[in-house]
C-alpha cells in the first residue's frame, strides 16, 4: 500500500514538472502582442467665452445644457454707444475724403480768375498811389503842403505796392495748385480716420459672442444687465467632439507608440461600441503612477501620460467616464490629418 502511494506521489511530481516545463516554454516563446491596451478616464476640453469689450449684456440666447454649433450667436451686448462711435468715425472719413478730393482737383478756374482780378485791382491802386505820392512830393518841395501829408502819401504808395505783390503771389499759388506735401498730409489723415472706423466697426462686431466650435453650454455665468468685460467669462463651453482619454503607459511600452497612431476607445457604459481615436499627445516627462489609477505595488513605477483623442459625435463619452484604449501595433505610419477627417474616417 505504501509502495503504491509512493508511485502515485512520484507520478504527481512528474506531471507537475512536465506542466511547469511546458508553461515556462510557452511563456518564453509567447508571440508578441499585436495591440496595446491602456486604461484611463475621459476628459472634456473646456473654453471660457467672454466678450472682447466692456458693455452691459443685452441678450443671452442659450441655456445650460444646450448643444451649439460653431458660429452660433450666443449673446449680445448693448450696441447704442458702439453704433454712435461707428457713425462718428464714418462722418470723419467722409469729411476727410472731401478735403482730399478738393486738393486733388486743384484750384478752380473761378478762383484763378478772381486772383487775376485782384492783381489788376492792386496794380491800379498801386499806380494811383504812386501818382499821388509824386504830386505831393512836388508840392512839399514848394512848401505848399506839409511834410506829414507827403509822408502819408508815401506810406499809401508803399502799402499799395505791397498789396500788389501779395496779389501776384496769390495768383501764382492759385495757378500752381496744392502742394504735394499738403496732399500727402491729407492722405495720411484719411488713413488714420479709416483705421479709426475699422476699430469702431470691429468693436461693434465684438458686441456679438459666437460659439468658436461645436459643444455644450456647461455654465451660464452672466445674465442680461450684467457688465461684461474681456476678463469676465459669460459661458463655459464644453468641447465634446473630440474628447480625449487621459491614460498612462509604462516606460517599457513607450517604444511601441507614436503620435498620430490610430486607436479605439471602449467604455462599460456602451459595451461592444468602439469609438475612433488617435494618439494626440505623449508626455515628454515621466511620473509616478497616479494613486487613483493603480495598486500600491505599482505606484512606484514610472509611467508617461498619454492623451488619446476620440470622436464623440453622439455625446456619449462624458467627463470622468472610465475608458479602455486599444492601440493596434502593426499599423503603418500616417501623416497628420484634421479632426474632421479623423472622425469621418478619411
C-alpha positions in Angstrom: 0.0 0.0 0.0 2.8 2.3 0.9 4.6 1.4 -2.3 1.5 2.3 -4.3 1.2 5.7 -2.6 4.9 6.4 -3.4 4.4 5.6 -7.0 1.3 7.9 -7.2 3.3 10.7 -5.5 6.2 10.3 -8.0 3.7 10.5 -10.9 2.2 13.7 -9.5 5.6 15.2 -9.1 6.5 14.2 -12.7 3.2 15.7 -14.0 3.8 18.9 -12.2 7.3 19.1 -13.5 6.2 18.5 -17.1 3.4 21.1 -16.7 5.8 23.6 -15.3 8.2 22.9 -18.2 5.6 23.5 -20.9 4.3 26.6 -19.1 7.7 28.1 -18.9 8.4 27.2 -22.5 5.1 28.8 -23.6 5.9 32.0 -21.7 9.4 32.1 -23.2 8.1 31.6 -26.7 5.0 33.7 -26.3 4.3 35.5 -29.6 4.5 39.3 -29.4 1.1 41.1 -28.8 -0.4 42.8 -31.7 -2.1 45.5 -29.7 -1.6 47.7 -26.6 -4.3 48.1 -24.1 -4.4 51.2 -21.9 -6.9 52.3 -19.2 -7.9 55.8 -18.3 -10.7 58.4 -17.9 -12.4 60.7 -20.3 -11.5 64.4 -20.1 -13.6 67.2 -21.6 -11.9 70.3 -23.0 -13.5 73.5 -21.8 -13.5 77.0 -23.2 -14.4 80.1 -21.2 -16.2 82.5 -23.6 -16.0 86.3 -22.9 -16.9 89.4 -24.8 -13.9 91.4 -26.2 -15.4 94.6 -25.0 -16.8 96.5 -22.0 -20.6 97.0 -22.1 -23.7 95.7 -20.4 -25.2 92.4 -21.6 -28.3 92.8 -23.7 -29.4 89.3 -24.5 -28.4 85.7 -23.5 -29.6 83.4 -26.2 -28.7 79.9 -24.9 -29.2 78.0 -21.6 -27.0 75.5 -19.7 -27.1 72.1 -21.4 -27.8 73.5 -24.9 -25.8 71.9 -27.8 -24.5 74.6 -30.1 -22.8 74.6 -33.5 -19.7 76.5 -34.4 -20.7 80.1 -35.4 -24.0 80.2 -33.4 -24.8 83.5 -31.8 -24.7 83.0 -28.0 -25.1 86.5 -26.5 -25.1 90.2 -27.4 -24.1 93.5 -25.7 -25.9 96.8 -25.8 -24.8 98.5 -29.0 -26.2 102.1 -28.7 -22.8 103.6 -27.8 -20.9 101.5 -30.2 -23.2 102.3 -33.1 -22.7 106.1 -32.4 -19.0 105.6 -32.5 -19.2 103.9 -35.9 -21.4 106.8 -37.2 -18.9 109.4 -35.9 -16.0 107.6 -37.4 -17.8 107.3 -40.8 -18.5 111.1 -40.7 -14.8 111.9 -40.1 -13.8 109.7 -43.0 -16.3 111.3 -45.4 -15.3 114.8 -44.4 -11.6 114.0 -45.0 -12.4 112.4 -48.3 -13.9 115.7 -49.4 -10.7 117.6 -48.2 -8.5 115.3 -50.2 -10.7 115.5 -53.3 -10.5 119.3 -53.2 -6.7 119.1 -53.0 -6.5 116.6 -55.9 -8.9 118.7 -58.1 -6.6 121.7 -57.7 -7.6 125.4 -57.8 -11.0 126.1 -59.5 -10.9 128.3 -62.6 -13.2 130.8 -60.9 -10.6 131.2 -58.1 -7.8 131.8 -60.6 -9.9 134.4 -62.4 -10.6 136.1 -59.1 -6.9 136.1 -58.3 -6.1 137.8 -61.6 -8.8 140.4 -61.0 -7.3 141.1 -57.6 -3.9 141.6 -59.2 -5.4 144.1 -61.7 -7.1 146.0 -58.9 -3.9 146.1 -56.9 -2.0 147.3 -60.0 -4.5 150.2 -60.4 -4.3 151.0 -56.7 -0.5 151.0 -56.8 -0.4 153.2 -59.9 -2.8 155.7 -58.4 -1.0 155.8 -55.0 2.3 156.3 -56.8 1.0 159.2 -58.8 -0.5 160.8 -55.7 2.9 160.5 -53.9 4.8 162.1 -56.8 2.4 165.1 -56.9 2.6 165.6 -53.2 6.3 165.4 -53.3 6.5 168.3 -55.7 4.1 170.3 -53.6 6.0 169.5 -50.4 9.2 170.8 -52.0 7.4 174.1 -52.7 6.1 174.1 -49.2 2.5 174.1 -50.4 1.7 171.1 -48.3 3.1 169.8 -45.0 5.7 167.1 -44.9 3.2 164.9 -43.0 0.9 164.8 -46.0 3.8 163.8 -48.2 4.8 161.1 -45.8 1.2 159.8 -45.7 1.2 159.7 -49.5 4.5 157.7 -49.5 3.1 155.3 -47.0 0.0 154.8 -49.1 2.1 154.2 -52.1 4.3 151.6 -50.3 1.2 149.9 -49.0 -0.3 149.7 -52.5 2.9 148.2 -53.8 2.9 145.6 -51.1 -0.7 144.7 -51.8 0.1 144.3 -55.5 3.0 141.9 -54.6 0.7 139.9 -52.3 -2.0 139.7 -55.0 0.6 138.4 -57.6 1.8 135.8 -55.1 -1.8 134.7 -54.5 -2.3 134.4 -58.3 0.9 132.3 -58.6 -0.4 129.9 -55.8 -3.7 129.6 -57.4 -2.2 128.7 -60.8 0.3 126.2 -59.2 -2.4 124.4 -57.2 -2.0 122.5 -53.9 1.5 121.3 -52.8 2.3 117.6 -52.9 3.1 117.8 -49.2 -0.5 119.0 -48.4 -1.9 116.2 -50.5 0.3 113.6 -48.6 -0.8 115.0 -45.3 -4.4 114.8 -46.3 -4.0 111.2 -47.4 -2.3 110.3 -44.1 -5.1 111.9 -42.1 -7.6 110.0 -44.2 -5.8 106.7 -43.5 -5.9 107.5 -39.7 -9.6 108.2 -39.9 -10.2 105.0 -41.8 -8.3 103.0 -39.3 -10.4 104.5 -36.5 -13.5 103.5 -38.5 -12.2 99.9 -38.7 -11.7 99.8 -35.0 -15.2 101.2 -34.3 -16.7 98.6 -36.6 -14.7 95.8 -35.0 -15.8 96.9 -31.5 -19.4 96.7 -32.8 -18.8 93.2 -34.0 -17.3 92.3 -30.6 -20.7 93.0 -29.1 -21.8 89.7 -30.5 -20.5 86.5 -28.9 -20.3 83.4 -31.2 -19.5 79.8 -30.5 -16.0 79.0 -31.6 -16.7 75.4 -32.1 -19.3 72.7 -31.6 -20.1 71.9 -28.0 -22.4 72.0 -25.0 -23.1 75.1 -22.8 -21.8 73.9 -19.5 -22.2 77.0 -17.4 -24.1 80.3 -17.9 -22.3 82.9 -15.8 -23.7 86.3 -16.6 -27.3 87.5 -17.2 -28.8 90.4 -19.1 -27.9 93.7 -17.4 -24.5 92.4 -16.1 -21.4 94.3 -17.0 -19.3 92.3 -19.4 -15.5 92.6 -20.0 -12.8 90.6 -21.6 -11.8 89.4 -18.1 -15.3 88.2 -17.2 -16.5 84.8 -18.8 -20.0 84.7 -20.0 -20.3 81.0 -20.7 -18.2 77.8 -20.2 -18.4 75.7 -23.4 -17.5 72.0 -23.2 -16.0 70.8 -26.4 -17.5 67.4 -26.8 -16.1 66.3 -30.1 -13.4 65.2 -30.0 -12.9 64.4 -26.3 -9.7 62.8 -25.0 -8.9 59.9 -22.7 -6.1 60.5 -20.2 -4.2 57.3 -19.8 -0.7 56.2 -18.6 1.7 54.0 -20.4 4.6 52.1 -18.7 8.1 53.0 -19.7 8.8 49.7 -21.4 5.9 50.2 -23.8 7.0 53.7 -24.8 8.7 52.4 -27.9 5.5 50.8 -29.2 3.5 54.0 -29.7 3.9 57.3 -31.6 1.9 60.4 -32.2 -0.9 60.1 -34.7 -1.4 56.3 -34.3 -5.0 55.2 -34.7 -6.7 53.7 -31.7 -10.2 52.7 -30.5 -11.9 53.6 -27.2 -14.5 51.4 -25.4 -16.5 52.0 -22.2 -18.5 50.0 -19.8 -21.5 52.3 -20.4 -21.8 51.2 -24.1 -20.4 47.7 -24.2 -19.5 46.5 -27.7 -19.3 50.0 -29.1 -16.0 51.3 -30.3 -15.1 55.0 -30.9 -12.5 56.1 -33.4 -9.5 57.6 -31.7 -5.8 58.5 -32.2 -2.9 59.3 -30.0 -2.6 63.1 -29.8 -0.1 63.7 -27.0 2.7 61.8 -25.3 4.2 63.4 -22.2 7.9 64.2 -22.6 8.5 63.6 -18.9 7.9 60.5 -16.7 5.9 60.5 -13.5 4.9 58.0 -10.8 1.7 56.1 -11.5 -1.2 58.1 -10.0 -2.6 56.6 -6.8 -6.1 56.7 -8.2 -5.1 54.6 -11.2 -3.0 51.7 -9.9 -2.4 49.5 -6.9 0.1 50.1 -4.1 2.6 47.7 -5.7 2.9 49.5 -9.0 2.5 53.1 -7.7 6.3 53.5 -7.7 6.6 52.5 -11.4 7.4 55.3 -13.8 4.8 56.0 -16.4 4.1 58.6 -19.1 0.8 60.4 -19.6 -0.9 59.8 -23.0 -3.9 61.7 -24.4 -5.9 59.7 -26.8 -8.4 61.8 -28.7 -11.7 60.1 -29.5 -14.6 61.1 -31.8 -17.7 61.7 -29.9 -20.4 62.8 -32.3 -23.3 61.5 -30.2 -22.0 63.0 -26.9 -21.9 59.5 -25.3 -18.4 60.0 -23.7 -18.8 62.0 -20.6 -16.4 63.7 -18.2 -14.7 61.3 -15.9 -16.0 58.2 -17.5 -13.6 55.2 -17.3 -12.4 54.1 -20.7 -10.2 51.5 -22.3 -7.9 52.4 -25.2 -6.9 49.7 -27.7 -3.9 50.6 -29.9 -3.1 48.3 -32.8 0.7 48.0 -33.1 1.0 46.7 -36.6 -0.1 49.9 -38.4 1.9 51.9 -40.9 3.0 55.5 -40.2 0.5 58.1 -41.3 0.7 61.9 -41.7 -1.2 64.3 -39.6 -4.9 64.8 -40.5 -7.6 67.1 -39.3 -10.1 66.3 -36.6 -12.9 66.3 -39.1 -11.1 63.8 -41.3 -10.3 61.6 -38.4 -13.8 61.5 -37.1 -15.2 60.9 -40.6 -12.8 58.1 -41.3 -11.0 59.7 -44.2 
